[in-house]
Amino acid sequence: MATLVTGGAGYIGSHTVVALHEAGRESVIVDDFSNASYRVIDSLRRLTRQDLKVVEGDVGDEDLLVGVLNRHEVDSVMHFAARKSVSESLVDPIGYYRSNVAATITLAQAAIAAGVQRMVFSSSAVVYGSTSELPVTEDSPTVPESPYGMTKLTGERVVADAAAASATTAVILRYFNPVGAHRSGLIGEAPYGQPDNLVPRILQVAAGERARLEVNGIDYDTVDGSAVRDYVHVMDLALGHVAALDVDLAQLTAQRSRVYNLGSGAGTTVLQAIAAAAEVTGSEIPYAITERRSGDIAASWADCSRARNELGWQAQHDLRQMLADHWHFVLNSVGPAHSTAPVSCSLM
Ligand SMILES: NC(=O)c1ccc[n+]([C@@H]2O[C@H](COP(=O)([O-])OP(=O)(O)OC[C@H]3O[C@@H](n4cnc5c(N)ncnc54)[C@H](O)[C@@H]3O)[C@@H](O)[C@H]2O)c1
């Protein structure tokens, strides 16, 4: 049996495909390559198997999904495919609801019809509001402050309600801030356009691709005034997904779905992250302080005790390792891999 991995050519999905392979499971990727290069598939085939199955297409395309689910023996679905920029979602909220919510409805319906037993949904710490007490637990209030955050919370609701009314079960994973790359340096975070999140932007400065970093707001109520986030290694996240396939929900809850925070459990300020990156890369990271970004919150870090107790999962890598692995990937990327058009590879 295989796992259908939507967005499997993207940052977190690609690392999860490797973790699934290492756990002895097969993946079938569906990706439209709107934010990933075909080059990732070449790398994934080196890291997993040459006949890794990849279908190019939109996860909102019902016929395509039904075809994939009929052709392959799929017992589980991991749904990574989505748009993920808070700032872009403020400009194009309808596009975000279409990509992130409408496609999730289509996928859930097709998965249930195909008898899929477990859906794993990629959610985010952005579903929590800025008023939550820290650390944030799964029971903290959910008050998304951007259209992106609302699409993630609504997606959670879609898969939870769909599971409640069917034979499938759903695990919802709320990631904190993924950083790092596979130790091979072959896959990592390589979005098209300018990255929205901090570490890729810091490392662009370290690599000389950007003159300096913009620190968005230094007037937050935190130790040094910059925003605090909980960074978690992407390979740790990937292992959280493998654990999510195996957890027996019936032993834990009367519900057919369960939410888990995946983070390191520790908070790091932007200025601390800059200092750590300067040390790891051996480069100066010049920065300029700018206005806060709309939709950003002051501080967020996770209580991960539920994932520890029920999934047997705990983040293993510290910030230094995350930055070192991310930097290794940046140095290993040939040319401006982040902005070039895809190079071709065979898909099936
Ligand atoms: N990276 C983060 O900081 C972060 C944090 C919390 C939650 N998440 C969630 O995790 C998931 C994966 O994030 P990521 O960082 O790997 O993003 P990513 O952009 O690197 O990966 C998403 C992949 O999905 C593909 N895709 C997008 N829309 C598609 C569509 N309609 N049909 C088919 N493929 C499509 C893209 O080409 C890309 O390969 C997303 O759902 C995101 O909301 C990400």
PDBQT file of the ligand as one rigid body, heavy atoms in Angstrom, charges set to zero:
ROOT
HETATM    1  N1  LIG A 401       6.866  25.944   5.410  1.00  0.00    +0.000 N 
HETATM    2  C1  LIG A 401       6.222  26.449   6.432  1.00  0.00    +0.000 C 
HETATM    3  O1  LIG A 401       6.721  27.400   7.054  1.00  0.00    +0.000 OA
HETATM    4  C2  LIG A 401       4.916  25.884   6.903  1.00  0.00    +0.000 A 
HETATM    5  C3  LIG A 401       4.507  26.104   8.227  1.00  0.00    +0.000 A 
HETATM    6  C4  LIG A 401       3.291  25.588   8.638  1.00  0.00    +0.000 A 
HETATM    7  C5  LIG A 401       2.486  24.880   7.759  1.00  0.00    +0.000 A 
HETATM    8  N2  LIG A 401       2.912  24.684   6.484  1.00  0.00    +0.000 N 
HETATM    9  C6  LIG A 401       2.041  23.941   5.572  1.00  0.00    +0.000 C 
HETATM   10  O2  LIG A 401       2.759  22.826   5.104  1.00  0.00    +0.000 OA
HETATM   11  C7  LIG A 401       2.403  22.505   3.765  1.00  0.00    +0.000 C 
HETATM   12  C8  LIG A 401       3.650  22.362   2.932  1.00  0.00    +0.000 C 
HETATM   13  O3  LIG A 401       4.413  23.551   3.016  1.00  0.00    +0.000 OA
HETATM   14  P1  LIG A 401       5.806  23.680   2.288  1.00  0.00    +0.000 P 
HETATM   15  O4  LIG A 401       6.611  24.636   3.089  1.00  0.00    +0.000 OA
HETATM   16  O5  LIG A 401       6.346  22.348   1.983  1.00  0.00    +0.000 OA
HETATM   17  O6  LIG A 401       5.332  24.425   0.972  1.00  0.00    +0.000 OA
HETATM   18  P2  LIG A 401       5.901  24.283  -0.521  1.00  0.00    +0.000 P 
HETATM   19  O7  LIG A 401       5.333  25.433  -1.281  1.00  0.00    +0.000 OA
HETATM   20  O8  LIG A 401       7.357  24.083  -0.524  1.00  0.00    +0.000 OA
HETATM   21  O9  LIG A 401       5.227  22.937  -0.983  1.00  0.00    +0.000 OA
HETATM   22  C9  LIG A 401       3.915  22.870  -1.461  1.00  0.00    +0.000 C 
HETATM   23  C10 LIG A 401       3.941  22.016  -2.716  1.00  0.00    +0.000 C 
HETATM   24  O10 LIG A 401       2.601  21.902  -3.180  1.00  0.00    +0.000 OA
HETATM   25  C11 LIG A 401       2.586  22.183  -4.562  1.00  0.00    +0.000 C 
HETATM   26  N3  LIG A 401       1.264  22.727  -4.840  1.00  0.00    +0.000 N 
HETATM   27  C12 LIG A 401       0.759  23.921  -4.456  1.00  0.00    +0.000 A 
HETATM   28  N4  LIG A 401      -0.513  24.039  -4.857  1.00  0.00    +0.000 NA
HETATM   29  C13 LIG A 401      -0.828  22.883  -5.505  1.00  0.00    +0.000 A 
HETATM   30  C14 LIG A 401      -1.991  22.392  -6.144  1.00  0.00    +0.000 A 
HETATM   31  N5  LIG A 401      -3.118  23.110  -6.210  1.00  0.00    +0.000 N 
HETATM   32  N6  LIG A 401      -1.963  21.162  -6.693  1.00  0.00    +0.000 NA
HETATM   33  C15 LIG A 401      -0.825  20.404  -6.635  1.00  0.00    +0.000 A 
HETATM   34  N7  LIG A 401       0.302  20.824  -6.037  1.00  0.00    +0.000 NA
HETATM   35  C16 LIG A 401       0.305  22.054  -5.478  1.00  0.00    +0.000 A 
HETATM   36  C17 LIG A 401       3.730  23.119  -4.850  1.00  0.00    +0.000 C 
HETATM   37  O11 LIG A 401       4.216  23.035  -6.170  1.00  0.00    +0.000 OA
HETATM   38  C18 LIG A 401       4.767  22.620  -3.843  1.00  0.00    +0.000 C 
HETATM   39  O12 LIG A 401       5.573  21.624  -4.415  1.00  0.00    +0.000 OA
HETATM   40  C19 LIG A 401       1.444  23.608   3.325  1.00  0.00    +0.000 C 
HETATM   41  O13 LIG A 401       0.133  23.095   3.439  1.00  0.00    +0.000 OA
HETATM   42  C20 LIG A 401       1.663  24.715   4.323  1.00  0.00    +0.000 C 
HETATM   43  O14 LIG A 401       0.476  25.469   4.531  1.00  0.00    +0.000 OA
HETATM   44  C21 LIG A 401       4.114  25.161   6.045  1.00  0.00    +0.000 A 
ENDROOT
TORSDOF 0
